[in-house]
Amino acid sequence: MATTVKTNVGTVQMIAKINSALTTPYIGWGTGAGTAGVTDTTLFTETTAERTSSTQTIVTTTLTGDTLQNFATLTSVSGETITNAGLFDASSGGNLWVKGSFTSVVLNSGDSMAFTINIQQE
């Protein structure tokens, strides 16, 4: 029986390649209900506030350099209840790479939320 594995070096190099190939990733949020799924292409009721460009760094989860971390702080322009967030490859439209749904967070106008979205190669 043959065995195929992705090596530790391969894991780290894949994250480095993704990091160097990506244009600025953006984080957006939504107010709709639902559970994030792998076939989703949009957020649940994405807000009209602009997506925010994220700061991207390579960090360690299991192996040194195996995780691409994206961080951004979004500020509410009106009172709203945030239920989901995602990482996109464009400031509008574009492709949804990662999506998370969570328990509602009620925000007043001017309130902020910080998001950290990690992409780990396993």
C-alpha positions in Angstrom: 0.0 0.0 0.0 1.4 3.5 -1.0 1.5 6.3 1.5 1.2 10.0 0.5 1.7 12.8 3.0 2.1 16.6 2.9 5.4 17.4 4.6 5.9 20.0 7.3 8.0 22.1 4.9 5.2 21.8 2.3 2.6 23.0 4.8 4.7 26.1 5.7 5.5 26.9 2.1 1.8 26.7 1.1 1.0 29.4 3.6 3.9 31.6 2.4 2.6 31.2 -1.2 -0.9 32.1 -0.3 0.4 35.2 1.6 2.5 36.4 -1.3 -0.2 35.8 -3.9 -3.1 37.5 -2.1 -4.1 41.0 -2.8 -5.2 42.8 0.3 -7.9 40.7 2.0 -10.9 42.4 3.5 -13.2 41.6 6.5 -16.9 42.4 6.3 -19.8 41.6 8.6 -23.5 40.8 8.4 -26.7 41.0 10.4 -28.8 38.1 9.1 -29.5 34.7 10.7 -28.0 31.5 9.6 -25.2 29.0 10.1 -22.0 29.3 8.0 -21.6 26.6 5.4 -18.9 25.5 3.0 -21.0 26.4 -0.1 -21.7 30.0 1.1 -20.6 32.8 -1.3 -21.9 35.8 0.7 -22.5 36.8 4.3 -26.0 36.7 5.8 -27.3 40.2 5.1 -24.0 42.0 4.7 -24.1 45.5 6.1 -23.7 48.5 3.9 -20.7 49.7 5.8 -17.5 49.3 3.8 -15.4 46.2 4.3 -12.2 46.9 6.1 -8.7 45.8 4.8 -7.1 43.4 7.1 -3.5 43.2 8.4 -2.1 39.9 7.3 0.7 38.1 9.2 2.0 34.5 9.3 1.8 33.0 12.7 2.2 29.6 14.4 -0.6 27.2 15.4 1.0 23.8 15.3 4.1 24.2 13.0 6.1 27.3 12.8 4.5 29.5 10.1 1.5 27.2 9.3 -1.2 29.9 9.7 -2.2 33.0 7.8 -3.8 35.5 10.2 -6.0 38.3 9.1 -7.0 41.1 11.6 -9.3 44.1 11.2 -11.5 46.3 13.4 -14.9 47.3 12.0 -16.9 50.2 13.3 -20.7 50.4 13.3 -22.1 53.4 11.4 -25.6 52.8 12.9 -27.0 50.6 15.7 -27.1 47.0 14.4 -26.8 43.4 15.6 -23.9 41.5 14.1 -24.2 37.8 13.6 -21.6 36.8 11.0 -18.3 37.9 9.4 -16.1 36.8 6.6 -12.8 37.3 4.7 -13.0 38.5 1.1 -10.5 39.0 -1.7 -12.0 42.4 -2.6 -13.4 45.5 -1.0 -16.8 44.8 -2.7 -18.1 41.8 -4.5 -15.2 39.4 -4.8 -14.9 35.9 -3.3 -15.8 34.9 0.2 -12.9 32.8 1.6 -13.8 32.2 5.2 -17.1 32.8 7.0 -18.1 32.5 10.6 -21.5 32.8 12.3 -21.9 33.5 16.0 -24.2 34.6 18.7 -25.6 38.1 18.1 -23.6 41.1 19.2 -25.6 44.3 19.6 -23.7 47.5 18.6 -24.5 51.1 19.0 -23.4 53.7 16.4 -19.7 54.1 16.8 -19.1 50.8 18.5 -16.3 48.6 17.1 -15.6 44.9 16.9 -12.1 43.3 16.3 -12.0 40.2 14.1 -9.1 37.7 13.7 -9.6 35.2 11.0 -7.0 32.4 10.7 -6.4 30.2 7.7 -4.3 27.2 8.9 -2.7 24.6 6.6 -3.0 21.2 8.2 
